[in-house]
Amino acid sequence: MLRAVVFDFDGVILDTEEPEYVSWHRVWADHGVELGLDEWARCIGTVGAFDPMAELVARAGVPVDRVTVDERRRSLHRGLVAANDVLPGVAELLDDCRERGVRVAIASSSPVSWVDGHLRRLGLADRFTGLHCFDGTRPAKPAPDLYRCAVEALGVEPDEAVAVEDSLNGITAAQAAGLGCVAVPGPITRHLDLSAADLRVETLAGVRVADLEALSNGR
């Protein structure tokens, strides 16, 4: 029986992944350096796997004003993210979970201030029982700790829960914690190999609790 759904945040509820890449791509381009998607993919869904500022400084061949670059990059990112809304199907799946008594939480490698701030902006803050975010006290994904914390707080067993993810780091974390996993790739992760997921869908539009039931058994 499916008793809980644990959502990733970035790229699953709100597309912050493409704005992050685009903003870094632009400031790299300002310095005549190309930031490829394959290289960028290493940092999606985790923390510390790739340092775009350090790599830019190393490759630019000219002095890099870190403060100016960081301010420009953050401004670009904020503008791009603010233009985005809840991704397709998220609200409807949350509604279905509520109607069926399925508990929901978030497990994210982003800080809680980032996740909570956007959930409030999007009007979704009251829809989740808990936010289990990276704060330095436990490892980020692909380690399973955030998902283990989420299901424990929800009072369910891992095989009674399904994760919704958009990256290989997230899928790895969820499955290592014993959850089934559905992959919902976005513009940045669509080209990646996410075949490790138990199910892949292009969007959450039309996805309901009944579609996830089978993924919560037998892991």
C-alpha positions in Angstrom: 0.0 0.0 0.0 1.3 3.4 -0.9 1.3 5.6 2.2 3.6 8.4 1.3 5.1 10.4 -1.6 8.3 12.2 -1.1 9.1 15.0 -3.6 12.4 16.4 -4.7 12.0 20.2 -5.0 14.3 21.7 -7.7 13.2 20.5 -11.1 10.2 18.6 -9.8 7.9 21.2 -8.2 9.6 24.3 -9.6 12.0 24.5 -12.5 15.0 26.1 -10.9 17.4 23.7 -12.7 17.3 25.4 -16.1 17.6 28.9 -14.6 20.6 27.8 -12.6 22.4 26.4 -15.7 21.4 29.3 -17.9 22.7 31.9 -15.4 26.0 30.2 -15.0 26.3 29.6 -18.8 25.8 33.3 -19.4 28.5 34.5 -17.0 30.9 31.9 -18.3 30.2 33.1 -21.8 30.9 36.6 -20.7 34.4 35.4 -20.1 34.7 33.4 -23.3 34.3 30.0 -21.7 31.7 27.3 -22.7 29.8 25.5 -19.9 28.6 22.2 -21.3 25.5 20.4 -20.2 27.4 17.1 -19.6 29.8 18.8 -17.2 27.0 20.7 -15.5 25.0 17.5 -15.0 27.4 16.3 -12.3 26.1 18.9 -9.8 22.4 18.4 -10.4 20.6 17.2 -7.3 23.7 17.2 -5.0 26.1 19.5 -3.2 29.8 20.1 -3.9 30.3 17.9 -6.9 31.2 20.8 -9.2 32.2 24.4 -8.4 31.3 26.6 -11.3 33.0 29.7 -9.9 36.3 27.9 -9.2 36.2 26.3 -12.6 35.5 29.6 -14.3 38.4 31.2 -12.5 40.7 28.3 -13.6 39.7 28.4 -17.2 39.0 32.0 -18.1 42.5 33.0 -18.8 41.8 36.5 -17.6 41.2 37.9 -14.1 37.7 37.1 -12.8 36.0 39.5 -10.4 34.2 36.9 -8.2 31.9 39.4 -6.5 30.7 41.0 -9.8 30.2 37.6 -11.4 28.3 36.3 -8.4 26.1 39.3 -8.2 25.3 39.1 -12.0 24.7 35.4 -11.8 22.4 35.6 -8.8 20.4 38.4 -10.4 20.0 36.4 -13.6 18.9 33.3 -11.7 16.4 35.2 -9.5 14.7 36.7 -12.5 14.5 33.4 -14.4 13.2 31.5 -11.4 10.6 34.2 -10.5 9.1 33.8 -14.0 8.4 30.1 -13.5 5.3 28.6 -11.9 4.5 25.2 -10.4 5.4 22.5 -12.8 2.5 20.6 -14.6 0.6 18.0 -12.6 2.2 18.8 -9.2 -0.9 20.5 -7.7 -3.2 17.8 -9.1 -1.0 15.0 -7.6 -0.9 16.7 -4.3 -4.7 17.0 -4.4 -5.0 13.3 -5.1 -2.6 12.5 -2.2 -4.7 14.5 0.2 -8.0 12.9 -1.0 -6.5 9.4 -0.5 -4.8 10.1 2.8 -1.3 9.7 1.3 1.3 11.7 3.2 3.6 14.0 1.4 7.0 15.5 2.2 10.1 17.0 0.5 13.6 15.7 0.4 16.0 18.2 -1.2 19.7 18.9 -1.4 18.8 22.6 -1.3 18.7 24.6 2.0 15.3 24.8 3.7 15.2 28.6 3.3 15.3 28.2 -0.5 12.6 25.5 -0.6 10.3 27.0 2.0 10.5 30.5 0.4 9.5 29.2 -3.0 6.7 27.0 -1.6 5.2 30.0 0.2 5.5 32.1 -3.0 3.7 29.3 -4.9 1.0 28.8 -2.3 2.1 25.2 -1.5 3.7 25.6 1.9 0.8 24.0 3.7 0.7 21.0 1.5 3.8 19.2 2.9 4.1 17.5 6.3 7.9 18.1 6.4 10.8 19.6 4.6 14.0 17.5 4.8 16.7 19.7 3.3 20.5 19.7 3.2 21.9 21.7 6.2 25.3 20.2 6.6 24.4 17.8 9.4 23.7 14.9 7.1 25.1 14.2 3.6 23.2 15.5 0.5 22.0 13.2 -2.3 23.1 10.7 -3.7 23.4 9.6 -0.1 20.1 8.2 1.2 20.0 10.1 4.4 17.5 12.8 3.4 15.0 10.2 2.2 15.5 8.1 5.3 14.8 11.1 7.4 11.7 11.9 5.4 10.0 8.5 5.7 10.9 8.2 9.4 9.3 11.5 10.1 6.2 10.5 8.1 5.9 7.3 10.1 6.0 5.0 7.1 8.3 2.2 5.9 10.5 2.9 2.9 8.6 0.3 0.8 5.4 2.2 1.5 6.7 5.4 -0.1 7.6 6.6 -3.6 10.0 9.4 -4.5 9.6 11.9 -7.3 12.9 12.9 -8.8 14.5 14.6 -11.8 18.2 13.6 -11.5 20.4 10.6 -11.2 21.7 11.7 -7.9 18.2 11.9 -6.5 17.1 8.6 -8.0 20.2 7.0 -6.4 19.4 8.5 -3.0 15.8 7.4 -3.1 16.5 3.8 -4.1 19.3 3.5 -1.6 16.8 4.5 1.1 14.4 1.7 -0.1 11.8 3.9 -1.9 10.4 3.3 -5.3 11.1 6.2 -7.7 9.5 8.0 -10.6 11.7 10.2 -12.7 10.2 13.4 -14.2 13.1 14.9 -16.2 13.2 18.6 -17.0 14.9 20.6 -19.8 18.3 20.1 -18.2 18.0 16.4 -17.1 16.0 15.2 -20.1 19.1 14.2 -22.0 20.5 12.2 -19.1 20.3 8.4 -18.5 17.6 8.1 -15.8 16.8 4.5 -16.6 17.5 3.5 -13.0 14.2 4.9 -12.0 11.3 2.5 -11.6 9.1 4.7 -13.9 9.8 7.7 -16.2 7.2 10.2 -17.2 7.6 13.4 -19.2 5.5 15.4 -16.7 3.4 14.8 -13.7 0.3 15.8 -15.7 -2.2 13.0 -15.4 -0.1 11.1 -12.8 -2.2 10.0 -9.8 -1.7 7.9 -6.7 -3.0 4.8 -8.4 -0.1 5.1 -11.0 2.5 5.1 -8.2 1.0 2.2 -6.1 3.0 -0.5 -7.8 6.3 1.4 -7.3 6.0 1.2 -3.5 6.2 -2.6 -3.3 9.0 -5.1 -3.6 12.1 -2.9 -3.3 
